[in-house]
């Protein structure tokens, strides 16, 4: 059976993007050419791999199984091709990272500009995603997560600040009207701006002081999905609607401007910083190897 490798590559791209147009946007191939490549592959295999409508593309059962087996094969192929980079003066190619919004906002800005300046032949693609994902299945080289959300059997490298804190804050005008909480349980009498995960679980508000840990479940007028809507929660707190609980580094500029006032600071809980993680069971692509070496040498620490 003669199968064109390019047709396989097109199928993987379309299956991951769940769209011919979406896959085409990230390639030099038109959506119509991609559609023809998938039809050609299906004809060669004698099975339908994708369900198509005018709006969506979905994997058939056969297509899902085929994609699952192809993903590690293409990973190994990419790694094998990348060995050529060892003979270059400078690493080259694409590095794809899957990161949470907090890392994109608070960690990568201190690393990425200097990294790209040091390695001009590397193209960096950053995918921001809050949920727990399999970076290999998503076609990424590596991810950034905190230790409690690391995938098993991965190599983990510290990246960014090693200690961070959750901060609690409100607009001075809100605190003037409603009072300043002196203990975490006082938050139960305040309007609080909450966040929840894609799973629907509410993000805990946990505090710690002198070995005492207090977790509260306050209520309030606004709840946002953790991710792109976090800026809305901050803006709402600045407007005087309620109290927000978020990464200290995220709120720091608003402390400095006076838009927000820290509250309960002696109770702010510290936690370990994030990690870059990647599979250890195959060759490390040149661009990823360069990035790992770059952060191990102290970039962004």
ABEGO torsion letter per residue (X at the ends): XBBBAAAAAAAAAAAAAGBAAAAAAABABBAAAAAAAAAAAAAAAGBBABBBBAABBBBBAAAAAAAAAAAAAAAAAAAAAAAAAAABABBBEBBBBBBBAAAAAAAAAAAAAAAAAABAABBBBBBBBABBBBAAAAGBABBBBBAAABBBGBBBBBBEBABBBBBBBBBAAAAAAAEBBABAAAAAABBBBBBBBAAGBBBBBBBBBGGBBBBBBBBBABBBBBEAAAAAAAAAAAAGABBBBBBAAAAAAAAAAGABBBBGAAABBBBBBBBBBBBAABBBBAAAAAAAAAAAAGBGX
